[in-house]
Every structure is written in C-alpha cells, then in structure tokens.
C-alpha cells in the first residue's frame, strides 16, 4: 500500500471544534476510523476531507461520499451518512443485519453511549471508499 495523501479543508477542523464536548470525542473517533481504513486499503491513495451540505465529508477517486454529523435535534445520536442513491446502506442491512441501526437508505446511526462494532463498520467504510469499483458485486466486496 502506498502512502495516503490527505487533503483537509480547514473548515472541517473548525466544525469539529464547534461540536459539544461530549460529541467531539465520538465524532473524532469516526473521523479517525475513516482515515485509518483508507490508509489500510489498496487503491486509495488520496482522501479529501471537506464539507458537504455543511457536514464533514470524505471523498476518494473511486468512492462514494461519506459524511458524518451530530444534530442538536437528536442530541443523543450521531451518524455516518452515505449517498442515498447508492446500494451501500441496503447492502449493509443484508450483510450486517441488526449489527447497526439504520436511517432509511442513507445512514448508520449511533447512540452516544453505544459501543461501535469497529470491524463491521470498517467493512462498510471500505465499501464506500471503493464503491465505483465494487458497485456491480452482489455485496460490494464485503
């Protein structure tokens, strides 16, 4: 695996700093998990961190956008968002069944007090980061 080049929009860090203290750690964990997963993958040589719809987002050359956010209207939860027009969340439901809580066809939702199933979530992240290379596979390479 080559060295991952990260490009981070400074506004991403500003947004992370504005989350409530109890949420910052959870959001930072998700962020690091996406970065760590990208670093472990063949074929992902650049990861762009930016804001999409005012939320922290990640882009790769062959991937589908991954976003994450916490919203004040649902203060006890935060989520990892995927493009609703993709097969990602529907496939996660098939492969991981009740491992996660889902929001429609667009998100995996976590409770603030929840233990995150890291190996399974990393598989979801991998599928998104290489989506355009695996979208024709039944379970997206998971």
Number of C-alpha atoms within 10 A of each C-alpha: 10 12 10 18 13 15 13 15 13 11 14 17 13 10 15 19 12 10 16 12 10 10 20 15 14 19 21 13 13 19 19 11 16 20 18 13 17 24 20 14 15 11 16 22 16 17 21 17 23 20 18 15 8 12 17 22 22 25 19 20 16 15 21 20 18 23 23 21 20 22 12 10 7 9 12 14 18 22 21 23 22 23 16 13 9 16 19 24 23 17 18 24 16 10 15 14 12 10 13 17 14 20 13 10 19 20 23 21 18 19 15 17 9 9 8 16 10 11 9 16 21 16 17 24 23 21 23 28 27 22 23 15 14 17 17 11 10 10 16 22 15 15
